[in-house]
Amino acid sequence: MTTPLFLCGYKGCGKTTIATLFAARYAAQFIDTDTLMLAAHGDHSTIASLYAHIGEQAFRQLEKNIIHQLGDLNNSIVATGGGTLLQPANVIEIKTRGKLIYLYTDTEILLQRLLTYKTIPSIITAQAVYQQSGDIAQALHAYVHSRDGLYITHADHIIDTTARSCTDIASLIYDYRGSHGE
């Protein structure tokens, strides 16, 4: 059995893109928890729409259900949602079933990417902070840093994606998997 790999990190760090590339390149099964969440609620075409419609509490419960209902994960790479690790039960499930890899992205690069999104959950939260602070970049910066500790604490491995191509990152993931007897 090949231990499943779970990718974590912020929206915009490349989880889905890198997991898709890894799966194609190394004949692994690709699973995207955001896609599974949308399939569970067919009346929404984006995560932002789903989040806005059902609210954070129901959204996090759905995310938890999806993580706990994942089937056979042999030889899989799973792109998780940016907030998946906010729930301790998800962390336990992921760590019990596989290896967690944090795709670290330089904050300034991540902020540039996040600012192109208008309705993702982290932007919605940052906008609420912005209402009080008046500085969207500062609000996003604080929000990004609020999760770094969570990702770092639980990750089995951290890959700095800054100045690396998706192909290079997929290769680093493959090397990590190989170096751990997988």
C-alpha positions in Angstrom: 0.0 0.0 0.0 1.2 3.5 -0.8 0.5 6.0 2.0 -1.9 8.7 0.9 -0.6 12.3 0.7 -2.7 15.2 1.8 -1.7 18.7 0.7 -2.5 21.7 2.9 -2.0 25.4 2.6 -3.8 28.5 1.7 -6.0 29.0 -1.3 -3.7 30.1 -4.1 -0.7 28.0 -2.9 -1.2 25.5 -5.7 -2.7 22.5 -3.9 -5.1 21.4 -6.7 -2.7 22.3 -9.5 0.2 20.4 -8.0 -1.9 17.4 -6.9 -3.3 17.1 -10.4 0.2 17.2 -11.9 1.5 14.7 -9.4 -1.3 12.3 -10.0 -0.8 12.4 -13.8 2.9 12.2 -13.6 3.2 9.4 -11.0 0.0 7.5 -11.7 -1.7 8.4 -8.4 -5.4 8.9 -7.7 -6.2 12.6 -7.4 -8.9 13.7 -4.9 -10.0 17.3 -4.3 -12.1 17.9 -1.2 -13.5 21.1 -2.6 -14.8 19.2 -5.7 -16.3 16.6 -3.4 -18.0 19.3 -1.3 -19.5 20.9 -4.5 -20.7 17.5 -5.7 -22.4 17.0 -2.3 -24.3 20.4 -2.9 -24.9 20.4 -6.6 -26.6 23.7 -6.6 -23.3 25.6 -6.2 -20.6 26.0 -8.8 -17.9 27.5 -6.5 -16.7 27.0 -3.0 -17.3 30.7 -2.4 -20.9 30.3 -3.4 -21.4 27.3 -1.2 -19.7 29.0 1.8 -21.8 32.2 1.4 -25.0 30.1 1.1 -24.7 27.7 4.0 -22.4 29.7 6.3 -19.2 28.8 8.0 -20.5 26.3 10.6 -22.4 24.2 8.0 -19.5 24.6 5.6 -17.0 23.2 8.1 -19.3 20.4 9.0 -19.6 19.4 5.4 -15.9 19.6 5.0 -15.5 17.3 8.1 -18.0 14.8 6.6 -16.1 14.8 3.3 -12.8 14.1 5.0 -14.3 11.3 7.1 -16.0 9.7 4.2 -13.0 9.4 1.9 -12.8 5.8 0.7 -9.8 3.8 -0.3 -6.9 6.3 -0.4 -4.2 3.8 -1.6 -1.8 5.7 -3.9 -3.8 9.0 -3.6 -2.9 12.6 -3.4 -5.6 14.7 -1.7 -5.9 18.5 -2.2 -7.6 19.8 1.0 -9.4 23.1 1.5 -7.5 25.9 3.0 -9.5 25.7 6.3 -9.6 21.9 6.6 -7.1 21.8 9.5 -9.2 24.3 11.5 -11.1 21.3 12.9 -9.1 19.0 15.1 -11.1 15.9 14.0 -10.0 16.5 10.4 -6.3 16.7 11.5 -6.7 13.4 13.4 -8.3 11.7 10.4 -5.7 13.0 8.0 -2.7 12.1 10.2 -4.2 8.7 10.9 -4.6 7.9 7.2 -1.6 9.5 5.5 1.1 12.1 5.4 0.3 15.8 5.5 2.4 18.2 3.3 2.2 21.9 3.8 2.8 23.9 0.6 4.3 27.0 2.0 4.0 30.1 -0.2 5.7 33.4 0.5 3.2 35.7 2.1 3.6 38.5 -0.5 3.1 36.2 -3.4 0.1 34.6 -1.7 -1.4 38.0 -1.0 -1.0 38.9 -4.7 -2.9 35.8 -5.6 -5.6 36.2 -2.9 -6.4 39.7 -4.0 -7.4 38.4 -7.4 -10.2 36.4 -5.7 -13.2 38.3 -4.6 -15.4 35.8 -2.8 -13.4 33.0 -1.3 -13.9 32.4 2.5 -10.6 33.9 3.5 -11.4 37.1 1.5 -14.8 37.3 3.1 -13.2 37.0 6.5 -10.5 39.5 5.6 -13.1 41.9 4.3 -14.8 41.8 7.7 -11.4 42.6 9.4 -10.9 45.3 6.7 -14.2 47.0 7.7 -12.5 47.7 11.1 -8.9 48.3 10.0 -9.4 50.0 6.6 -6.4 48.1 5.1 -7.3 45.0 3.0 -3.6 44.0 2.6 -3.0 44.3 6.3 -6.1 42.3 7.0 -5.1 39.5 4.5 -1.6 39.5 5.9 -2.9 38.9 9.5 -5.3 36.3 8.2 -2.5 34.4 6.4 -0.3 34.4 9.4 -3.1 33.2 11.6 -3.0 29.8 10.0 0.8 29.4 9.5 1.2 27.9 12.9 -1.6 25.4 12.3 -0.1 24.2 9.1 3.4 24.0 10.4 2.4 22.2 13.6 0.6 19.4 11.9 2.6 19.0 8.7 4.7 15.9 8.3 6.7 17.8 5.6 6.9 21.4 4.4 7.7 22.4 0.9 8.5 26.0 0.1 6.8 26.7 -3.2 8.4 30.1 -3.6 10.4 30.3 -6.9 9.6 26.7 -7.7 7.7 25.3 -10.7 4.7 23.0 -10.2 6.8 20.2 -11.8 9.6 20.8 -9.3 7.2 20.7 -6.4 5.6 17.5 -7.7 9.0 16.0 -7.9 9.8 17.1 -4.3 6.6 15.4 -3.1 7.5 12.3 -5.0 11.0 12.3 -3.4 9.5 12.8 0.0 7.1 9.9 -0.5 10.0 7.7 -1.7 12.2 8.6 1.3 9.6 7.5 3.7 9.3 3.9 2.4 6.2 4.6 0.4 
